[in-house]
Amino acid sequence: MKAPLAGIAARSEATHAHTAAWVAESLRIRIAEGQLLPGSKLSEQALATSFGVSRNTLREAFTVLAGEHVVTRIPNRGVIVTSPGPEGVREIYSVRRILEPAAVRWGEDVDVDALAAIVADAREARERGDVAEMAGANQRFHETLIRGTGSKLLQELMTRVLAQMRLVFHTMSQTPDFHSHYVEQNAGLVALLASGRREEAADTLRGYLDQAEAELLEHLGAEPAAKRA
């Protein structure tokens, strides 16, 4: 099964080749798909050659991604892929708690069959012990929820969020249970959507996101916002 983000990359290349926006999107998608990991140094020379663009164009793309907190410019070191800390996690989940439950509640084209197929992929990956593929399937699940809104702007926003989420999830790479129990929570969301219980599905998803944020913050040695208040 071809990942949705790969399809976005292909469409983007055909339409926006050799522009800073295209380079930024291509790098964002590579990060969202786990091809570029937190802490990776991004070589200007290698990437400019790879994309067939000037260094100035590449620097424009880096500026866009730095504004999204996907990459970080470090004096005397260059540009590296960001490693999000507790505040980054809180910001990501603040966005997700607004965006995703709304998509579940009001999205006009939510594809329940596609969501069920992704859950099946995640279960197979879990059985094989393939944590990376299981995490990737879980990412595709949430991307597919947002596609159900039919909004290109929301899909673009979710691609940015997923890129940041991939960086966060890398910190949990040695904690496979973090991803495995969300597979069944996704299955529960599919069952609610299939029966038309959208309000309940949205409430369930919000609780799910609260739980995930708390787990990530605990792993980072920080407290959820509610406990800090």
PyMOL commands that place a pseudoatom at each C-alpha (Angstrom):
pseudoatom trace, name=CA, resn=MET, resi=1, chain=A, elem=C, hetatm=0, pos=[0.000, 0.000, 0.000]
pseudoatom trace, name=CA, resn=LYS, resi=2, chain=A, elem=C, hetatm=0, pos=[1.419, 3.348, -1.063]
pseudoatom trace, name=CA, resn=ALA, resi=3, chain=A, elem=C, hetatm=0, pos=[1.609, 5.867, 1.777]
pseudoatom trace, name=CA, resn=PRO, resi=4, chain=A, elem=C, hetatm=0, pos=[-0.577, 8.964, 1.218]
pseudoatom trace, name=CA, resn=LEU, resi=5, chain=A, elem=C, hetatm=0, pos=[2.377, 11.247, 1.873]
pseudoatom trace, name=CA, resn=ALA, resi=6, chain=A, elem=C, hetatm=0, pos=[4.324, 9.666, -0.977]
pseudoatom trace, name=CA, resn=GLY, resi=7, chain=A, elem=C, hetatm=0, pos=[1.473, 10.524, -3.317]
pseudoatom trace, name=CA, resn=ILE, resi=8, chain=A, elem=C, hetatm=0, pos=[1.522, 14.113, -2.099]
pseudoatom trace, name=CA, resn=ALA, resi=9, chain=A, elem=C, hetatm=0, pos=[5.259, 14.261, -2.858]
pseudoatom trace, name=CA, resn=ALA, resi=10, chain=A, elem=C, hetatm=0, pos=[4.730, 13.040, -6.418]
pseudoatom trace, name=CA, resn=ARG, resi=11, chain=A, elem=C, hetatm=0, pos=[1.984, 15.582, -7.108]
pseudoatom trace, name=CA, resn=SER, resi=12, chain=A, elem=C, hetatm=0, pos=[4.081, 18.336, -5.571]
pseudoatom trace, name=CA, resn=GLU, resi=13, chain=A, elem=C, hetatm=0, pos=[7.124, 17.493, -7.701]
pseudoatom trace, name=CA, resn=ALA, resi=14, chain=A, elem=C, hetatm=0, pos=[5.089, 17.629, -10.887]
pseudoatom trace, name=CA, resn=THR, resi=15, chain=A, elem=C, hetatm=0, pos=[3.617, 21.022, -10.034]
pseudoatom trace, name=CA, resn=HIS, resi=16, chain=A, elem=C, hetatm=0, pos=[6.228, 22.927, -8.049]
pseudoatom trace, name=CA, resn=ALA, resi=17, chain=A, elem=C, hetatm=0, pos=[9.609, 21.532, -9.162]
pseudoatom trace, name=CA, resn=HIS, resi=18, chain=A, elem=C, hetatm=0, pos=[12.658, 23.700, -8.441]
pseudoatom trace, name=CA, resn=THR, resi=19, chain=A, elem=C, hetatm=0, pos=[10.950, 26.170, -6.127]
pseudoatom trace, name=CA, resn=ALA, resi=20, chain=A, elem=C, hetatm=0, pos=[11.688, 26.822, -2.455]
pseudoatom trace, name=CA, resn=ALA, resi=21, chain=A, elem=C, hetatm=0, pos=[8.125, 25.786, -1.583]
pseudoatom trace, name=CA, resn=TRP, resi=22, chain=A, elem=C, hetatm=0, pos=[8.588, 22.456, -3.349]
pseudoatom trace, name=CA, resn=VAL, resi=23, chain=A, elem=C, hetatm=0, pos=[11.921, 21.821, -1.616]
pseudoatom trace, name=CA, resn=ALA, resi=24, chain=A, elem=C, hetatm=0, pos=[10.397, 22.662, 1.776]
pseudoatom trace, name=CA, resn=GLU, resi=25, chain=A, elem=C, hetatm=0, pos=[7.458, 20.330, 1.161]
pseudoatom trace, name=CA, resn=SER, resi=26, chain=A, elem=C, hetatm=0, pos=[9.732, 17.535, -0.054]
pseudoatom trace, name=CA, resn=LEU, resi=27, chain=A, elem=C, hetatm=0, pos=[11.918, 17.803, 3.054]
pseudoatom trace, name=CA, resn=ARG, resi=28, chain=A, elem=C, hetatm=0, pos=[8.831, 18.018, 5.284]
pseudoatom trace, name=CA, resn=ILE, resi=29, chain=A, elem=C, hetatm=0, pos=[7.462, 14.804, 3.786]
pseudoatom trace, name=CA, resn=ARG, resi=30, chain=A, elem=C, hetatm=0, pos=[10.802, 13.009, 4.162]
pseudoatom trace, name=CA, resn=ILE, resi=31, chain=A, elem=C, hetatm=0, pos=[10.745, 13.951, 7.842]
pseudoatom trace, name=CA, resn=ALA, resi=32, chain=A, elem=C, hetatm=0, pos=[7.098, 12.880, 8.222]
pseudoatom trace, name=CA, resn=GLU, resi=33, chain=A, elem=C, hetatm=0, pos=[7.960, 9.506, 6.675]
pseudoatom trace, name=CA, resn=GLY, resi=34, chain=A, elem=C, hetatm=0, pos=[10.957, 9.020, 8.971]
pseudoatom trace, name=CA, resn=GLN, resi=35, chain=A, elem=C, hetatm=0, pos=[13.627, 9.330, 6.288]
pseudoatom trace, name=CA, resn=LEU, resi=36, chain=A, elem=C, hetatm=0, pos=[15.294, 12.204, 8.145]
pseudoatom trace, name=CA, resn=LEU, resi=37, chain=A, elem=C, hetatm=0, pos=[15.667, 11.734, 11.896]
pseudoatom trace, name=CA, resn=PRO, resi=38, chain=A, elem=C, hetatm=0, pos=[15.983, 14.218, 14.775]
pseudoatom trace, name=CA, resn=GLY, resi=39, chain=A, elem=C, hetatm=0, pos=[19.495, 15.592, 15.054]
pseudoatom trace, name=CA, resn=SER, resi=40, chain=A, elem=C, hetatm=0, pos=[20.359, 14.862, 11.410]
pseudoatom trace, name=CA, resn=LYS, resi=41, chain=A, elem=C, hetatm=0, pos=[22.520, 17.579, 9.856]
pseudoatom trace, name=CA, resn=LEU, resi=42, chain=A, elem=C, hetatm=0, pos=[21.207, 18.809, 6.505]
pseudoatom trace, name=CA, resn=SER, resi=43, chain=A, elem=C, hetatm=0, pos=[24.055, 19.398, 4.065]
pseudoatom trace, name=CA, resn=GLU, resi=44, chain=A, elem=C, hetatm=0, pos=[23.455, 22.417, 1.840]
pseudoatom trace, name=CA, resn=GLN, resi=45, chain=A, elem=C, hetatm=0, pos=[25.727, 21.150, -0.910]
pseudoatom trace, name=CA, resn=ALA, resi=46, chain=A, elem=C, hetatm=0, pos=[24.331, 17.601, -0.976]
pseudoatom trace, name=CA, resn=LEU, resi=47, chain=A, elem=C, hetatm=0, pos=[20.685, 18.689, -0.858]
pseudoatom trace, name=CA, resn=ALA, resi=48, chain=A, elem=C, hetatm=0, pos=[21.090, 21.463, -3.420]
pseudoatom trace, name=CA, resn=THR, resi=49, chain=A, elem=C, hetatm=0, pos=[22.640, 18.925, -5.794]
pseudoatom trace, name=CA, resn=SER, resi=50, chain=A, elem=C, hetatm=0, pos=[20.006, 16.304, -5.016]
pseudoatom trace, name=CA, resn=PHE, resi=51, chain=A, elem=C, hetatm=0, pos=[17.100, 18.680, -5.683]
pseudoatom trace, name=CA, resn=GLY, resi=52, chain=A, elem=C, hetatm=0, pos=[18.810, 20.460, -8.565]
pseudoatom trace, name=CA, resn=VAL, resi=53, chain=A, elem=C, hetatm=0, pos=[18.346, 23.884, -6.985]
pseudoatom trace, name=CA, resn=SER, resi=54, chain=A, elem=C, hetatm=0, pos=[20.598, 26.742, -5.956]
pseudoatom trace, name=CA, resn=ARG, resi=55, chain=A, elem=C, hetatm=0, pos=[21.817, 27.127, -2.389]
pseudoatom trace, name=CA, resn=ASN, resi=56, chain=A, elem=C, hetatm=0, pos=[19.762, 30.301, -2.116]
pseudoatom trace, name=CA, resn=THR, resi=57, chain=A, elem=C, hetatm=0, pos=[16.609, 28.335, -2.971]
pseudoatom trace, name=CA, resn=LEU, resi=58, chain=A, elem=C, hetatm=0, pos=[17.542, 25.682, -0.433]
pseudoatom trace, name=CA, resn=ARG, resi=59, chain=A, elem=C, hetatm=0, pos=[18.139, 28.342, 2.233]
pseudoatom trace, name=CA, resn=GLU, resi=60, chain=A, elem=C, hetatm=0, pos=[14.681, 29.769, 1.533]
pseudoatom trace, name=CA, resn=ALA, resi=61, chain=A, elem=C, hetatm=0, pos=[13.251, 26.292, 2.128]
pseudoatom trace, name=CA, resn=PHE, resi=62, chain=A, elem=C, hetatm=0, pos=[15.211, 25.992, 5.378]
pseudoatom trace, name=CA, resn=THR, resi=63, chain=A, elem=C, hetatm=0, pos=[13.760, 29.335, 6.507]
pseudoatom trace, name=CA, resn=VAL, resi=64, chain=A, elem=C, hetatm=0, pos=[10.232, 28.024, 5.916]
pseudoatom trace, name=CA, resn=LEU, resi=65, chain=A, elem=C, hetatm=0, pos=[10.916, 24.817, 7.854]
pseudoatom trace, name=CA, resn=ALA, resi=66, chain=A, elem=C, hetatm=0, pos=[12.647, 26.682, 10.681]
pseudoatom trace, name=CA, resn=GLY, resi=67, chain=A, elem=C, hetatm=0, pos=[9.507, 28.781, 11.051]
pseudoatom trace, name=CA, resn=GLU, resi=68, chain=A, elem=C, hetatm=0, pos=[7.544, 25.544, 11.434]
pseudoatom trace, name=CA, resn=HIS, resi=69, chain=A, elem=C, hetatm=0, pos=[10.048, 24.242, 14.059]
pseudoatom trace, name=CA, resn=VAL, resi=70, chain=A, elem=C, hetatm=0, pos=[10.872, 21.264, 11.851]
pseudoatom trace, name=CA, resn=VAL, resi=71, chain=A, elem=C, hetatm=0, pos=[14.532, 22.250, 11.457]
pseudoatom trace, name=CA, resn=THR, resi=72, chain=A, elem=C, hetatm=0, pos=[16.798, 24.348, 13.650]
pseudoatom trace, name=CA, resn=ARG, resi=73, chain=A, elem=C, hetatm=0, pos=[19.649, 26.651, 12.615]
pseudoatom trace, name=CA, resn=ILE, resi=74, chain=A, elem=C, hetatm=0, pos=[22.594, 26.334, 14.981]
pseudoatom trace, name=CA, resn=PRO, resi=75, chain=A, elem=C, hetatm=0, pos=[25.490, 28.833, 14.725]
pseudoatom trace, name=CA, resn=ASN, resi=76, chain=A, elem=C, hetatm=0, pos=[28.706, 27.195, 13.487]
pseudoatom trace, name=CA, resn=ARG, resi=77, chain=A, elem=C, hetatm=0, pos=[26.907, 23.880, 12.987]
pseudoatom trace, name=CA, resn=GLY, resi=78, chain=A, elem=C, hetatm=0, pos=[24.407, 24.545, 10.236]
pseudoatom trace, name=CA, resn=VAL, resi=79, chain=A, elem=C, hetatm=0, pos=[20.845, 23.261, 9.915]
pseudoatom trace, name=CA, resn=ILE, resi=80, chain=A, elem=C, hetatm=0, pos=[19.688, 20.144, 11.755]
pseudoatom trace, name=CA, resn=VAL, resi=81, chain=A, elem=C, hetatm=0, pos=[16.387, 18.311, 12.021]
pseudoatom trace, name=CA, resn=THR, resi=82, chain=A, elem=C, hetatm=0, pos=[14.714, 19.458, 15.243]
pseudoatom trace, name=CA, resn=SER, resi=83, chain=A, elem=C, hetatm=0, pos=[14.451, 17.278, 18.343]
pseudoatom trace, name=CA, resn=PRO, resi=84, chain=A, elem=C, hetatm=0, pos=[11.209, 18.530, 19.974]
pseudoatom trace, name=CA, resn=GLY, resi=85, chain=A, elem=C, hetatm=0, pos=[11.190, 19.021, 23.739]
pseudoatom trace, name=CA, resn=PRO, resi=86, chain=A, elem=C, hetatm=0, pos=[8.240, 19.200, 26.163]
pseudoatom trace, name=CA, resn=GLU, resi=87, chain=A, elem=C, hetatm=0, pos=[7.007, 22.584, 24.919]
pseudoatom trace, name=CA, resn=GLY, resi=88, chain=A, elem=C, hetatm=0, pos=[7.061, 21.288, 21.355]
pseudoatom trace, name=CA, resn=VAL, resi=89, chain=A, elem=C, hetatm=0, pos=[4.977, 18.271, 22.392]
pseudoatom trace, name=CA, resn=ARG, resi=90, chain=A, elem=C, hetatm=0, pos=[2.439, 20.494, 24.171]
pseudoatom trace, name=CA, resn=GLU, resi=91, chain=A, elem=C, hetatm=0, pos=[2.137, 22.745, 21.121]
pseudoatom trace, name=CA, resn=ILE, resi=92, chain=A, elem=C, hetatm=0, pos=[1.656, 19.805, 18.740]
pseudoatom trace, name=CA, resn=TYR, resi=93, chain=A, elem=C, hetatm=0, pos=[-1.081, 18.266, 20.872]
pseudoatom trace, name=CA, resn=SER, resi=94, chain=A, elem=C, hetatm=0, pos=[-2.778, 21.624, 21.354]
pseudoatom trace, name=CA, resn=VAL, resi=95, chain=A, elem=C, hetatm=0, pos=[-3.200, 21.760, 17.563]
pseudoatom trace, name=CA, resn=ARG, resi=96, chain=A, elem=C, hetatm=0, pos=[-4.195, 18.111, 17.246]
pseudoatom trace, name=CA, resn=ARG, resi=97, chain=A, elem=C, hetatm=0, pos=[-6.922, 18.377, 19.913]
pseudoatom trace, name=CA, resn=ILE, resi=98, chain=A, elem=C, hetatm=0, pos=[-8.611, 21.084, 17.842]
pseudoatom trace, name=CA, resn=LEU, resi=99, chain=A, elem=C, hetatm=0, pos=[-7.981, 19.706, 14.370]
pseudoatom trace, name=CA, resn=GLU, resi=100, chain=A, elem=C, hetatm=0, pos=[-8.623, 15.976, 14.568]
pseudoatom trace, name=CA, resn=PRO, resi=101, chain=A, elem=C, hetatm=0, pos=[-11.814, 15.769, 16.669]
pseudoatom trace, name=CA, resn=ALA, resi=102, chain=A, elem=C, hetatm=0, pos=[-13.309, 18.445, 14.396]
pseudoatom trace, name=CA, resn=ALA, resi=103, chain=A, elem=C, hetatm=0, pos=[-12.451, 16.324, 11.344]
pseudoatom trace, name=CA, resn=VAL, resi=104, chain=A, elem=C, hetatm=0, pos=[-14.088, 13.290, 12.957]
pseudoatom trace, name=CA, resn=ARG, resi=105, chain=A, elem=C, hetatm=0, pos=[-17.171, 15.249, 13.920]
pseudoatom trace, name=CA, resn=TRP, resi=106, chain=A, elem=C, hetatm=0, pos=[-17.752, 17.223, 10.710]
pseudoatom trace, name=CA, resn=GLY, resi=107, chain=A, elem=C, hetatm=0, pos=[-15.605, 15.780, 7.900]
pseudoatom trace, name=CA, resn=GLU, resi=108, chain=A, elem=C, hetatm=0, pos=[-17.875, 15.152, 4.918]
pseudoatom trace, name=CA, resn=ASP, resi=109, chain=A, elem=C, hetatm=0, pos=[-15.718, 12.512, 3.220]
pseudoatom trace, name=CA, resn=VAL, resi=110, chain=A, elem=C, hetatm=0, pos=[-14.324, 10.395, 6.068]
pseudoatom trace, name=CA, resn=ASP, resi=111, chain=A, elem=C, hetatm=0, pos=[-13.293, 7.108, 4.421]
pseudoatom trace, name=CA, resn=VAL, resi=112, chain=A, elem=C, hetatm=0, pos=[-14.095, 4.449, 7.012]
pseudoatom trace, name=CA, resn=ASP, resi=113, chain=A, elem=C, hetatm=0, pos=[-12.957, 1.608, 4.731]
pseudoatom trace, name=CA, resn=ALA, resi=114, chain=A, elem=C, hetatm=0, pos=[-9.562, 3.253, 4.203]
pseudoatom trace, name=CA, resn=LEU, resi=115, chain=A, elem=C, hetatm=0, pos=[-9.203, 3.765, 7.955]
pseudoatom trace, name=CA, resn=ALA, resi=116, chain=A, elem=C, hetatm=0, pos=[-10.080, 0.103, 8.596]
pseudoatom trace, name=CA, resn=ALA, resi=117, chain=A, elem=C, hetatm=0, pos=[-7.457, -0.990, 6.042]
pseudoatom trace, name=CA, resn=ILE, resi=118, chain=A, elem=C, hetatm=0, pos=[-4.819, 1.115, 7.797]
pseudoatom trace, name=CA, resn=VAL, resi=119, chain=A, elem=C, hetatm=0, pos=[-5.710, -0.478, 11.137]
pseudoatom trace, name=CA, resn=ALA, resi=120, chain=A, elem=C, hetatm=0, pos=[-5.275, -3.897, 9.496]
pseudoatom trace, name=CA, resn=ASP, resi=121, chain=A, elem=C, hetatm=0, pos=[-1.816, -2.819, 8.249]
pseudoatom trace, name=CA, resn=ALA, resi=122, chain=A, elem=C, hetatm=0, pos=[-0.901, -1.615, 11.743]
pseudoatom trace, name=CA, resn=ARG, resi=123, chain=A, elem=C, hetatm=0, pos=[-2.012, -4.900, 13.307]
pseudoatom trace, name=CA, resn=GLU, resi=124, chain=A, elem=C, hetatm=0, pos=[0.093, -6.879, 10.825]
pseudoatom trace, name=CA, resn=ALA, resi=125, chain=A, elem=C, hetatm=0, pos=[3.125, -4.698, 11.595]
pseudoatom trace, name=CA, resn=ARG, resi=126, chain=A, elem=C, hetatm=0, pos=[2.534, -5.215, 15.310]
pseudoatom trace, name=CA, resn=GLU, resi=127, chain=A, elem=C, hetatm=0, pos=[2.451, -8.974, 14.836]
pseudoatom trace, name=CA, resn=ARG, resi=128, chain=A, elem=C, hetatm=0, pos=[5.764, -8.816, 12.958]
pseudoatom trace, name=CA, resn=GLY, resi=129, chain=A, elem=C, hetatm=0, pos=[7.269, -6.622, 15.670]
pseudoatom trace, name=CA, resn=ASP, resi=130, chain=A, elem=C, hetatm=0, pos=[7.876, -3.877, 13.098]
pseudoatom trace, name=CA, resn=VAL, resi=131, chain=A, elem=C, hetatm=0, pos=[7.601, -0.784, 15.293]
pseudoatom trace, name=CA, resn=ALA, resi=132, chain=A, elem=C, hetatm=0, pos=[8.530, 1.664, 12.520]
pseudoatom trace, name=CA, resn=GLU, resi=133, chain=A, elem=C, hetatm=0, pos=[5.822, 0.358, 10.184]
pseudoatom trace, name=CA, resn=MET, resi=134, chain=A, elem=C, hetatm=0, pos=[3.267, 0.264, 13.004]
pseudoatom trace, name=CA, resn=ALA, resi=135, chain=A, elem=C, hetatm=0, pos=[4.043, 3.897, 13.861]
pseudoatom trace, name=CA, resn=GLY, resi=136, chain=A, elem=C, hetatm=0, pos=[3.862, 4.796, 10.176]
pseudoatom trace, name=CA, resn=ALA, resi=137, chain=A, elem=C, hetatm=0, pos=[0.439, 3.178, 9.850]
pseudoatom trace, name=CA, resn=ASN, resi=138, chain=A, elem=C, hetatm=0, pos=[-0.777, 5.104, 12.884]
pseudoatom trace, name=CA, resn=GLN, resi=139, chain=A, elem=C, hetatm=0, pos=[0.470, 8.308, 11.233]
pseudoatom trace, name=CA, resn=ARG, resi=140, chain=A, elem=C, hetatm=0, pos=[-1.401, 7.446, 8.014]
pseudoatom trace, name=CA, resn=PHE, resi=141, chain=A, elem=C, hetatm=0, pos=[-4.548, 6.875, 10.054]
pseudoatom trace, name=CA, resn=HIS, resi=142, chain=A, elem=C, hetatm=0, pos=[-4.547, 10.445, 11.333]
pseudoatom trace, name=CA, resn=GLU, resi=143, chain=A, elem=C, hetatm=0, pos=[-3.578, 11.876, 7.943]
pseudoatom trace, name=CA, resn=THR, resi=144, chain=A, elem=C, hetatm=0, pos=[-6.542, 10.021, 6.424]
pseudoatom trace, name=CA, resn=LEU, resi=145, chain=A, elem=C, hetatm=0, pos=[-8.901, 11.465, 9.029]
pseudoatom trace, name=CA, resn=ILE, resi=146, chain=A, elem=C, hetatm=0, pos=[-7.905, 14.970, 7.955]
pseudoatom trace, name=CA, resn=ARG, resi=147, chain=A, elem=C, hetatm=0, pos=[-8.232, 14.119, 4.263]
pseudoatom trace, name=CA, resn=GLY, resi=148, chain=A, elem=C, hetatm=0, pos=[-11.862, 13.363, 5.069]
pseudoatom trace, name=CA, resn=THR, resi=149, chain=A, elem=C, hetatm=0, pos=[-12.482, 17.077, 5.532]
pseudoatom trace, name=CA, resn=GLY, resi=150, chain=A, elem=C, hetatm=0, pos=[-11.808, 17.669, 1.833]
pseudoatom trace, name=CA, resn=SER, resi=151, chain=A, elem=C, hetatm=0, pos=[-9.781, 20.769, 2.753]
pseudoatom trace, name=CA, resn=LYS, resi=152, chain=A, elem=C, hetatm=0, pos=[-6.392, 21.190, 1.098]
pseudoatom trace, name=CA, resn=LEU, resi=153, chain=A, elem=C, hetatm=0, pos=[-5.392, 23.787, 3.692]
pseudoatom trace, name=CA, resn=LEU, resi=154, chain=A, elem=C, hetatm=0, pos=[-6.125, 21.418, 6.562]
pseudoatom trace, name=CA, resn=GLN, resi=155, chain=A, elem=C, hetatm=0, pos=[-4.238, 18.632, 4.792]
pseudoatom trace, name=CA, resn=GLU, resi=156, chain=A, elem=C, hetatm=0, pos=[-1.214, 20.900, 4.392]
pseudoatom trace, name=CA, resn=LEU, resi=157, chain=A, elem=C, hetatm=0, pos=[-1.409, 21.806, 8.079]
pseudoatom trace, name=CA, resn=MET, resi=158, chain=A, elem=C, hetatm=0, pos=[-1.637, 18.134, 9.033]
pseudoatom trace, name=CA, resn=THR, resi=159, chain=A, elem=C, hetatm=0, pos=[1.430, 17.325, 6.920]
pseudoatom trace, name=CA, resn=ARG, resi=160, chain=A, elem=C, hetatm=0, pos=[3.352, 19.877, 9.005]
pseudoatom trace, name=CA, resn=VAL, resi=161, chain=A, elem=C, hetatm=0, pos=[1.978, 18.404, 12.231]
pseudoatom trace, name=CA, resn=LEU, resi=162, chain=A, elem=C, hetatm=0, pos=[2.854, 14.870, 11.116]
pseudoatom trace, name=CA, resn=ALA, resi=163, chain=A, elem=C, hetatm=0, pos=[6.415, 15.943, 10.335]
pseudoatom trace, name=CA, resn=GLN, resi=164, chain=A, elem=C, hetatm=0, pos=[6.750, 17.254, 13.886]
pseudoatom trace, name=CA, resn=MET, resi=165, chain=A, elem=C, hetatm=0, pos=[5.028, 14.150, 15.287]
pseudoatom trace, name=CA, resn=ARG, resi=166, chain=A, elem=C, hetatm=0, pos=[7.522, 11.863, 13.543]
pseudoatom trace, name=CA, resn=LEU, resi=167, chain=A, elem=C, hetatm=0, pos=[10.304, 13.719, 15.325]
pseudoatom trace, name=CA, resn=VAL, resi=168, chain=A, elem=C, hetatm=0, pos=[8.525, 13.270, 18.660]
pseudoatom trace, name=CA, resn=PHE, resi=169, chain=A, elem=C, hetatm=0, pos=[7.811, 9.586, 18.024]
pseudoatom trace, name=CA, resn=HIS, resi=170, chain=A, elem=C, hetatm=0, pos=[11.487, 8.935, 17.359]
pseudoatom trace, name=CA, resn=THR, resi=171, chain=A, elem=C, hetatm=0, pos=[12.056, 9.476, 21.089]
pseudoatom trace, name=CA, resn=MET, resi=172, chain=A, elem=C, hetatm=0, pos=[9.714, 6.497, 21.687]
pseudoatom trace, name=CA, resn=SER, resi=173, chain=A, elem=C, hetatm=0, pos=[11.474, 4.139, 19.259]
pseudoatom trace, name=CA, resn=GLN, resi=174, chain=A, elem=C, hetatm=0, pos=[12.620, 1.930, 22.126]
pseudoatom trace, name=CA, resn=THR, resi=175, chain=A, elem=C, hetatm=0, pos=[9.116, 1.883, 23.644]
pseudoatom trace, name=CA, resn=PRO, resi=176, chain=A, elem=C, hetatm=0, pos=[7.041, -0.220, 21.209]
pseudoatom trace, name=CA, resn=ASP, resi=177, chain=A, elem=C, hetatm=0, pos=[4.064, -0.447, 23.576]
pseudoatom trace, name=CA, resn=PHE, resi=178, chain=A, elem=C, hetatm=0, pos=[3.512, 3.270, 23.068]
pseudoatom trace, name=CA, resn=HIS, resi=179, chain=A, elem=C, hetatm=0, pos=[2.437, 2.604, 19.474]
pseudoatom trace, name=CA, resn=SER, resi=180, chain=A, elem=C, hetatm=0, pos=[0.855, -0.831, 19.930]
pseudoatom trace, name=CA, resn=HIS, resi=181, chain=A, elem=C, hetatm=0, pos=[-2.001, 0.135, 22.225]
pseudoatom trace, name=CA, resn=TYR, resi=182, chain=A, elem=C, hetatm=0, pos=[-3.024, 2.997, 19.942]
pseudoatom trace, name=CA, resn=VAL, resi=183, chain=A, elem=C, hetatm=0, pos=[-3.606, 0.490, 17.151]
pseudoatom trace, name=CA, resn=GLU, resi=184, chain=A, elem=C, hetatm=0, pos=[-6.626, -0.861, 19.017]
pseudoatom trace, name=CA, resn=GLN, resi=185, chain=A, elem=C, hetatm=0, pos=[-7.772, 2.629, 19.973]
pseudoatom trace, name=CA, resn=ASN, resi=186, chain=A, elem=C, hetatm=0, pos=[-7.769, 3.462, 16.261]
pseudoatom trace, name=CA, resn=ALA, resi=187, chain=A, elem=C, hetatm=0, pos=[-9.814, 0.319, 15.660]
pseudoatom trace, name=CA, resn=GLY, resi=188, chain=A, elem=C, hetatm=0, pos=[-12.308, 1.550, 18.247]
pseudoatom trace, name=CA, resn=LEU, resi=189, chain=A, elem=C, hetatm=0, pos=[-12.592, 4.880, 16.432]
pseudoatom trace, name=CA, resn=VAL, resi=190, chain=A, elem=C, hetatm=0, pos=[-13.297, 3.046, 13.162]
pseudoatom trace, name=CA, resn=ALA, resi=191, chain=A, elem=C, hetatm=0, pos=[-16.103, 1.082, 14.837]
pseudoatom trace, name=CA, resn=LEU, resi=192, chain=A, elem=C, hetatm=0, pos=[-17.680, 4.282, 16.173]
pseudoatom trace, name=CA, resn=LEU, resi=193, chain=A, elem=C, hetatm=0, pos=[-17.444, 5.998, 12.781]
pseudoatom trace, name=CA, resn=ALA, resi=194, chain=A, elem=C, hetatm=0, pos=[-18.849, 2.956, 10.987]
pseudoatom trace, name=CA, resn=SER, resi=195, chain=A, elem=C, hetatm=0, pos=[-21.918, 3.071, 13.242]
pseudoatom trace, name=CA, resn=GLY, resi=196, chain=A, elem=C, hetatm=0, pos=[-22.387, 6.813, 12.707]
pseudoatom trace, name=CA, resn=ARG, resi=197, chain=A, elem=C, hetatm=0, pos=[-21.488, 7.737, 16.301]
pseudoatom trace, name=CA, resn=ARG, resi=198, chain=A, elem=C, hetatm=0, pos=[-19.401, 10.728, 15.327]
pseudoatom trace, name=CA, resn=GLU, resi=199, chain=A, elem=C, hetatm=0, pos=[-19.845, 12.778, 18.483]
pseudoatom trace, name=CA, resn=GLU, resi=200, chain=A, elem=C, hetatm=0, pos=[-18.726, 9.854, 20.616]
pseudoatom trace, name=CA, resn=ALA, resi=201, chain=A, elem=C, hetatm=0, pos=[-15.808, 9.188, 18.252]
pseudoatom trace, name=CA, resn=ALA, resi=202, chain=A, elem=C, hetatm=0, pos=[-14.672, 12.828, 18.521]
pseudoatom trace, name=CA, resn=ASP, resi=203, chain=A, elem=C, hetatm=0, pos=[-14.826, 12.741, 22.335]
pseudoatom trace, name=CA, resn=THR, resi=204, chain=A, elem=C, hetatm=0, pos=[-12.962, 9.439, 22.375]
pseudoatom trace, name=CA, resn=LEU, resi=205, chain=A, elem=C, hetatm=0, pos=[-10.260, 10.818, 20.105]
pseudoatom trace, name=CA, resn=ARG, resi=206, chain=A, elem=C, hetatm=0, pos=[-9.784, 13.859, 22.305]
pseudoatom trace, name=CA, resn=GLY, resi=207, chain=A, elem=C, hetatm=0, pos=[-9.225, 11.606, 25.326]
pseudoatom trace, name=CA, resn=TYR, resi=208, chain=A, elem=C, hetatm=0, pos=[-6.856, 9.461, 23.269]
pseudoatom trace, name=CA, resn=LEU, resi=209, chain=A, elem=C, hetatm=0, pos=[-4.787, 12.540, 22.377]
pseudoatom trace, name=CA, resn=ASP, resi=210, chain=A, elem=C, hetatm=0, pos=[-4.697, 13.639, 26.033]
pseudoatom trace, name=CA, resn=GLN, resi=211, chain=A, elem=C, hetatm=0, pos=[-3.378, 10.195, 26.950]
pseudoatom trace, name=CA, resn=ALA, resi=212, chain=A, elem=C, hetatm=0, pos=[-0.720, 10.224, 24.221]
pseudoatom trace, name=CA, resn=GLU, resi=213, chain=A, elem=C, hetatm=0, pos=[0.494, 13.683, 25.215]
pseudoatom trace, name=CA, resn=ALA, resi=214, chain=A, elem=C, hetatm=0, pos=[0.759, 12.651, 28.864]
pseudoatom trace, name=CA, resn=GLU, resi=215, chain=A, elem=C, hetatm=0, pos=[2.767, 9.537, 27.950]
pseudoatom trace, name=CA, resn=LEU, resi=216, chain=A, elem=C, hetatm=0, pos=[5.176, 11.493, 25.768]
pseudoatom trace, name=CA, resn=LEU, resi=217, chain=A, elem=C, hetatm=0, pos=[5.694, 14.197, 28.394]
pseudoatom trace, name=CA, resn=GLU, resi=218, chain=A, elem=C, hetatm=0, pos=[6.294, 11.582, 31.078]
pseudoatom trace, name=CA, resn=HIS, resi=219, chain=A, elem=C, hetatm=0, pos=[8.881, 9.946, 28.819]
pseudoatom trace, name=CA, resn=LEU, resi=220, chain=A, elem=C, hetatm=0, pos=[10.582, 13.341, 28.458]
pseudoatom trace, name=CA, resn=GLY, resi=221, chain=A, elem=C, hetatm=0, pos=[10.508, 13.864, 32.226]
pseudoatom trace, name=CA, resn=ALA, resi=222, chain=A, elem=C, hetatm=0, pos=[7.920, 16.661, 32.065]
pseudoatom trace, name=CA, resn=GLU, resi=223, chain=A, elem=C, hetatm=0, pos=[4.405, 17.104, 33.384]
pseudoatom trace, name=CA, resn=PRO, resi=224, chain=A, elem=C, hetatm=0, pos=[1.239, 17.641, 31.338]
pseudoatom trace, name=CA, resn=ALA, resi=225, chain=A, elem=C, hetatm=0, pos=[-0.068, 21.203, 31.245]
pseudoatom trace, name=CA, resn=ALA, resi=226, chain=A, elem=C, hetatm=0, pos=[-2.993, 20.322, 33.535]
pseudoatom trace, name=CA, resn=LYS, resi=227, chain=A, elem=C, hetatm=0, pos=[-0.620, 19.213, 36.300]
pseudoatom trace, name=CA, resn=ARG, resi=228, chain=A, elem=C, hetatm=0, pos=[1.512, 22.320, 35.942]
pseudoatom trace, name=CA, resn=ALA, resi=229, chain=A, elem=C, hetatm=0, pos=[-1.476, 24.666, 36.228]
for i in range(1, 229): cmd.bond("trace and resi %d" % i, "trace and resi %d" % (i + 1))
show_as sticks, trace
zoom trace
